Amino acid sequence: MLSRQRLLRHQTLQCLSKRYAIPRRTIVAAPRPGSGPLMDRRPDRELPSLEPSRRWIKTLPIFLAIMTVSMLAIFNYQKSSSSIVSSTLYALRTNRQAREVLGDEIYFANKIPWIWGEMNQLHGRIDIQFWVKGTRAKALMRFHSQRKTRMGYDAADYSLQFETLEWSLKTEDGQTIQLLQSEGADPFQRTPVNSVPGQQIV
């Protein structure tokens, strides 16, 4: 009688364990290269192995080249939009000898002008050159100016102390024309009224 009760109890436990048993599923392997698109993400899928990748080393030179070109383009745009470049272009348009060589409508020779040289107003050094053209010819204009004193102004009248050392045009055939001599006086010198240190020099 006791063995029969144990048998019934054992059968009952087996039935309950089958009814409430948690199904076990094997782990599905991770997708391999070329196995096709992954349409669904199963929770029991095996994670892919982490392999060290050095693909970024191949793209590093391209990234550095793009960054260098971008920085040069930004600095060149800052130079081309400065008041110094605008003043030299205006001075060319009003200079008689420059108009005889270049003609009218003097402007940058290229749609995207490139300003060569240094433009450092803080340390008093300006030495730039860029191509200009008119209705007659095209030439390379150079403007070189330097500050005499350390502060850049006179304590008595606050007059600016930048001196133009060279302002010239070099034509395509190699001829150099000194525009500063034709003006007689420095056309870029001015003494603004009630000026203060730090104002634009040209």
TAJO-V434190 format. One record per residue. N is the residue number from 1. RES is the residue in one letter. PHI is phi in whole degrees, 0 to 359 (NA if undefined). PSI is psi in degrees with one decimal (none if undefined). BURIAL is # if it has 9 or more other ideal C-beta (glycine too) atoms within 8 Angstrom, else .. Layout:
# TAJO-V434190
n = [N;N]
res = [RES;RES]
phi = [PHI;PHI]
psi = [PSI;PSI]
burial = [BURIAL;BURIAL]
This chain:
# TAJO-V434190
n = [1;2;3;4;5;6;7;8;9;10;11;12;13;14;15;16;17;18;19;20;21;22;23;24;25;26;27;28;29;30;31;32;33;34;35;36;37;38;39;40;41;42;43;44;45;46;47;48;49;50;51;52;53;54;55;56;57;58;59;60;61;62;63;64;65;66;67;68;69;70;71;72;73;74;75;76;77;78;79;80;81;82;83;84;85;86;87;88;89;90;91;92;93;94;95;96;97;98;99;100;101;102;103;104;105;106;107;108;109;110;111;112;113;114;115;116;117;118;119;120;121;122;123;124;125;126;127;128;129;130;131;132;133;134;135;136;137;138;139;140;141;142;143;144;145;146;147;148;149;150;151;152;153;154;155;156;157;158;159;160;161;162;163;164;165;166;167;168;169;170;171;172;173;174;175;176;177;178;179;180;181;182;183;184;185;186;187;188;189;190;191;192;193;194;195;196;197;198;199;200;201;202]
res = [M;L;S;R;Q;R;L;L;R;H;Q;T;L;Q;C;L;S;K;R;Y;A;I;P;R;R;T;I;V;A;A;P;R;P;G;S;G;P;L;M;D;R;R;P;D;R;E;L;P;S;L;E;P;S;R;R;W;I;K;T;L;P;I;F;L;A;I;M;T;V;S;M;L;A;I;F;N;Y;Q;K;S;S;S;S;I;V;S;S;T;L;Y;A;L;R;T;N;R;Q;A;R;E;V;L;G;D;E;I;Y;F;A;N;K;I;P;W;I;W;G;E;M;N;Q;L;H;G;R;I;D;I;Q;F;W;V;K;G;T;R;A;K;A;L;M;R;F;H;S;Q;R;K;T;R;M;G;Y;D;A;A;D;Y;S;L;Q;F;E;T;L;E;W;S;L;K;T;E;D;G;Q;T;I;Q;L;L;Q;S;E;G;A;D;P;F;Q;R;T;P;V;N;S;V;P;G;Q;Q;I;V]
phi = [NA;291;294;291;294;297;295;295;295;296;295;294;295;295;295;292;293;290;289;256;287;276;293;256;238;284;284;279;293;291;294;256;301;86;276;103;290;270;279;219;246;275;289;259;281;287;288;290;285;272;254;296;247;242;291;294;294;289;271;297;299;295;297;295;295;295;295;294;297;295;295;296;294;295;295;293;295;296;292;293;263;281;290;295;295;297;291;293;295;295;295;295;294;262;272;294;291;293;288;291;275;269;97;268;53;285;203;299;285;243;294;247;289;244;263;268;108;250;226;237;287;296;263;75;230;228;214;234;207;201;276;232;211;228;282;253;210;233;209;261;266;238;230;234;226;218;272;285;267;288;279;87;208;267;294;281;236;57;285;289;246;275;243;280;270;209;215;220;237;242;286;292;273;95;280;253;244;274;280;291;288;289;281;85;255;290;287;263;274;205;237;291;282;55;277;231;299;101;284;294;266;223]
psi = [-40.2;-38.0;-33.4;-37.9;-40.2;-38.4;-43.5;-39.9;-39.0;-42.4;-38.0;-41.8;-37.2;-40.9;-41.4;-38.4;-35.3;-35.9;-42.1;15.7;142.1;123.3;137.9;131.4;143.4;152.0;128.5;138.5;151.2;151.4;146.5;159.9;130.4;6.3;-0.4;172.6;148.0;104.1;-30.9;157.9;107.6;143.4;-19.5;17.6;141.2;139.4;143.6;154.6;141.5;107.5;133.9;128.2;133.9;34.8;-26.9;-22.8;-34.5;-34.6;-6.0;-44.7;-37.1;-41.4;-43.9;-37.5;-41.9;-41.0;-39.5;-45.4;-39.3;-42.8;-41.9;-38.5;-38.8;-45.8;-38.1;-38.8;-37.5;-38.8;-45.9;-25.8;9.7;162.5;-25.2;-47.3;-40.9;-38.9;-38.4;-37.2;-41.0;-39.6;-34.4;-40.7;-28.7;-1.9;128.6;-45.1;-36.1;-37.0;-28.0;-33.3;-47.9;-31.2;-159.5;176.4;53.1;127.7;-173.6;145.1;-27.8;157.9;-36.6;93.7;147.1;120.5;113.5;148.1;-168.0;138.7;87.2;90.8;-27.0;-42.3;4.9;35.9;119.8;116.2;93.2;159.6;143.5;160.0;135.9;161.0;157.7;-158.2;-13.2;-48.5;177.6;144.2;163.0;115.8;135.5;134.5;120.4;118.2;147.9;146.2;132.7;-54.4;167.8;-41.9;-24.1;6.7;160.7;132.6;-20.9;-50.9;6.1;28.1;140.4;142.2;33.0;132.8;128.0;116.6;-34.5;136.9;102.3;165.3;133.5;111.5;172.9;-24.2;6.2;0.5;132.6;127.6;120.1;107.3;-23.6;-33.1;-32.3;-24.6;-25.2;-65.1;163.8;113.5;-11.9;-0.8;135.7;154.6;93.9;147.0;135.8;39.1;159.8;159.3;141.6;-2.2;166.3;146.6;-21.7;none]
burial = [.;.;.;.;.;.;.;.;.;.;.;.;.;.;.;.;.;.;.;.;.;.;.;.;.;.;.;.;.;.;.;.;.;.;.;.;.;.;.;.;.;.;.;.;#;.;.;.;.;.;.;.;.;.;.;.;.;.;.;.;.;.;.;.;.;.;.;.;.;.;.;.;.;.;.;#;.;.;#;#;.;#;.;#;#;.;#;#;#;.;#;#;#;.;#;.;#;#;#;.;#;#;#;.;.;#;.;#;#;.;.;.;#;.;#;.;.;.;#;.;.;.;.;#;.;#;#;#;#;#;#;#;#;#;.;.;#;#;#;#;#;#;#;#;#;#;#;.;.;.;.;#;#;.;.;.;.;#;.;#;#;#;#;#;.;#;#;#;#;#;#;.;.;.;.;.;#;#;#;#;.;#;#;.;.;.;#;#;#;.;#;.;.;.;#;.;.;.;.;.;#;#]
